[in-house]
Amino acid sequence: MRKIIACLLTGLLLTLSFARPSQAATPKYYVEPTQFNAAFQIMDRGLSNIIGLFQSATAAFAFDGETQTISNLRLAIDTSSIMVPNQRASDDMQTLLAIRDYPELTFMATAPQTFKDGKSDIKGTLTVHGQKKEAVFHATLNTAQKSKIGMSLHGVFKRADFGMADEPEMPGRFGDTITLMLEMQAIKS
């Protein structure tokens, strides 16, 4: 019995000594707030879109350059950093988003996605107004270098799905959907 165990251990040690080193982990990337442009648009009174920015957002993900696969995408937008050129519209958007109660909008991808011809649909969970729902961001891989990745995301969600109702004194003021346009320059971390 001891000889069998000794032979098994010797075989295991030889196998380990000749085994290939493990493959490196998929590189991770981080998007600093200064390199993340988060814009939104929503119809106002059926006349024109309000277009604004969130001045503070960040993201992180893993990206395999060989397979062009993105995974573990997580992004967070500080809703209190909203900026709209018109002060009244800004105040109304802050109310609509309830930024005091829900200071963050987040998205977490649910599965890895591969880019084909620089395009991919990234599925995940969007949290807005304290509600979590499935969502899809249409992604464009602008550039993928060893240390930098440029990516654009575009997504639309229905306000009603997230319990975002109109103010009683202005029913029907805002359109049914909000569009998010996200531009990121990520660096390898």
C-alpha positions as CSV (number, residue, x, y, z in Angstrom):
1,M,0.0,0.0,0.0
2,R,2.8,2.4,0.9
3,K,4.5,1.6,-2.5
4,I,1.3,2.4,-4.3
5,I,0.9,5.8,-2.5
6,A,4.6,6.6,-3.1
7,C,4.2,5.8,-6.8
8,L,1.0,8.0,-7.0
9,L,2.7,10.9,-5.2
10,T,5.8,10.6,-7.4
11,G,3.6,10.6,-10.5
12,L,1.7,13.6,-9.3
13,L,4.9,15.5,-8.6
14,L,6.3,14.7,-12.0
15,T,3.0,15.8,-13.6
16,L,3.0,19.0,-11.7
17,S,6.7,19.8,-12.6
18,F,6.0,19.4,-16.3
19,A,2.6,21.0,-16.3
20,R,2.2,24.3,-18.3
21,P,1.9,27.4,-16.2
22,S,-1.7,28.4,-15.7
23,Q,-3.0,30.8,-18.3
24,A,-3.1,34.4,-17.1
25,A,-6.4,35.7,-15.9
26,T,-8.5,37.8,-18.3
27,P,-7.2,41.4,-18.1
28,K,-9.3,43.8,-16.1
29,Y,-10.1,47.3,-17.1
30,Y,-11.3,50.4,-15.2
31,V,-13.1,53.5,-16.4
32,E,-12.2,56.6,-14.3
33,P,-15.0,59.2,-13.9
34,T,-13.0,61.6,-16.0
35,Q,-13.0,59.2,-18.9
36,F,-16.7,58.2,-18.7
37,N,-19.3,60.4,-20.5
38,A,-22.8,59.5,-19.5
39,A,-25.6,61.3,-21.4
40,F,-29.4,60.8,-21.4
41,Q,-32.3,62.1,-23.3
42,I,-36.1,62.2,-22.7
43,M,-38.9,63.8,-24.6
44,D,-40.3,66.9,-22.9
45,R,-44.0,67.8,-23.5
46,G,-43.9,66.0,-26.9
47,L,-42.0,68.9,-28.3
48,S,-38.3,68.2,-28.0
49,N,-35.8,66.1,-26.1
50,I,-34.1,67.2,-22.9
51,I,-30.5,66.1,-23.2
52,G,-28.3,66.1,-20.2
53,L,-25.2,64.6,-18.6
54,F,-24.3,62.7,-15.5
55,Q,-21.0,64.2,-14.4
56,S,-19.9,61.3,-12.2
57,A,-19.9,57.7,-13.5
58,T,-17.5,54.7,-13.4
59,A,-17.2,51.2,-14.8
60,A,-15.1,48.1,-14.6
61,F,-14.9,44.9,-16.7
62,A,-12.7,42.1,-17.9
63,F,-11.8,41.8,-21.6
64,D,-10.2,39.0,-23.5
65,G,-8.5,40.5,-26.5
66,E,-8.1,37.2,-28.3
67,T,-11.7,36.2,-28.3
68,Q,-13.1,39.8,-28.1
69,T,-15.1,38.8,-25.1
70,I,-16.2,41.2,-22.4
71,S,-17.3,39.9,-19.0
72,N,-18.2,41.2,-15.5
73,L,-19.2,44.6,-16.8
74,R,-20.4,46.8,-14.0
75,L,-21.2,50.4,-14.2
76,A,-22.5,53.0,-11.8
77,I,-23.8,56.5,-12.4
78,D,-24.2,59.1,-9.7
79,T,-27.7,60.4,-10.4
80,S,-27.1,63.4,-8.2
81,S,-24.4,64.6,-10.6
82,I,-27.1,65.4,-13.3
83,M,-26.5,68.4,-15.4
84,V,-29.1,69.9,-17.7
85,P,-28.5,73.4,-19.2
86,N,-32.0,74.6,-18.3
87,Q,-32.3,74.9,-14.5
88,R,-36.0,74.2,-14.4
89,A,-35.6,71.1,-16.6
90,S,-32.7,70.1,-14.3
91,D,-34.9,70.4,-11.2
92,D,-37.7,68.5,-12.9
93,M,-35.2,65.7,-13.9
94,Q,-33.9,65.5,-10.4
95,T,-37.5,65.0,-9.2
96,L,-38.2,62.4,-11.8
97,L,-35.1,60.4,-11.0
98,A,-35.7,61.0,-7.2
99,I,-32.0,61.5,-6.7
100,R,-32.2,62.0,-3.0
101,D,-33.9,58.6,-2.6
102,Y,-32.0,56.8,-5.4
103,P,-28.6,58.4,-5.8
104,E,-27.2,55.7,-8.1
105,L,-28.1,54.0,-11.4
106,T,-26.3,50.7,-12.0
107,F,-25.9,48.1,-14.6
108,M,-24.4,44.6,-14.1
109,A,-23.9,42.3,-17.1
110,T,-25.3,38.8,-16.4
111,A,-23.0,36.8,-18.9
112,P,-19.9,37.3,-21.0
113,Q,-20.6,38.6,-24.5
114,T,-18.4,38.4,-27.6
115,F,-18.0,41.3,-30.0
116,K,-18.6,40.4,-33.7
117,D,-17.5,43.1,-36.2
118,G,-17.1,45.4,-33.2
119,K,-20.7,45.1,-32.1
120,S,-22.4,43.2,-29.2
121,D,-25.6,43.3,-27.2
122,I,-24.7,43.2,-23.5
123,K,-27.5,41.8,-21.3
124,G,-27.7,42.5,-17.7
125,T,-29.6,44.0,-14.7
126,L,-30.3,47.7,-14.7
127,T,-31.2,49.3,-11.4
128,V,-33.0,52.6,-11.6
129,H,-35.3,54.2,-9.0
130,G,-34.6,51.3,-6.7
131,Q,-36.0,48.8,-9.1
132,K,-34.1,46.0,-10.9
133,K,-35.0,44.9,-14.4
134,E,-33.4,43.1,-17.3
135,A,-31.9,45.4,-19.8
136,V,-29.8,45.3,-23.0
137,F,-27.1,47.8,-23.9
138,H,-26.0,47.8,-27.6
139,A,-22.2,48.1,-27.4
140,T,-19.7,49.2,-30.0
141,L,-16.0,48.4,-29.4
142,N,-14.3,51.5,-30.7
143,T,-10.7,50.3,-30.0
144,A,-9.1,47.5,-28.1
145,Q,-5.4,47.9,-27.3
146,K,-3.4,46.1,-24.7
147,S,-3.7,48.9,-22.1
148,K,-6.8,50.8,-23.3
149,I,-10.2,50.1,-24.6
150,G,-12.7,52.5,-26.0
151,M,-16.4,51.5,-26.0
152,S,-19.8,53.0,-26.6
153,L,-23.0,51.8,-25.0
154,H,-26.6,52.7,-25.9
155,G,-29.7,51.6,-24.1
156,V,-33.3,52.6,-23.7
157,F,-35.6,51.8,-20.8
158,K,-39.3,52.5,-20.1
159,R,-39.9,54.8,-17.1
160,A,-43.0,52.8,-16.1
161,D,-40.9,49.6,-15.7
162,F,-39.0,51.4,-12.9
163,G,-41.9,53.2,-11.2
164,M,-41.0,56.6,-12.5
165,A,-44.3,58.4,-12.5
166,D,-45.1,61.9,-13.7
167,E,-45.7,64.7,-11.2
168,P,-49.5,65.1,-10.5
169,E,-49.4,68.7,-11.6
170,M,-47.8,67.8,-14.9
171,P,-49.2,64.4,-16.1
172,G,-47.7,63.2,-19.4
173,R,-45.0,65.8,-19.4
174,F,-42.1,63.4,-20.1
175,G,-41.9,60.7,-22.7
176,D,-42.3,57.0,-21.9
177,T,-38.6,56.2,-22.4
178,I,-35.2,57.4,-21.3
179,T,-32.2,56.8,-23.5
180,L,-28.7,56.3,-22.0
181,M,-25.7,57.0,-24.2
182,L,-22.4,56.0,-22.5
183,E,-18.9,56.6,-23.8
184,M,-16.0,55.0,-22.0
185,Q,-12.2,55.1,-22.2
186,A,-11.0,52.2,-20.0
187,I,-7.4,51.5,-18.8
188,K,-6.0,48.2,-17.8
189,S,-5.9,47.9,-14.1
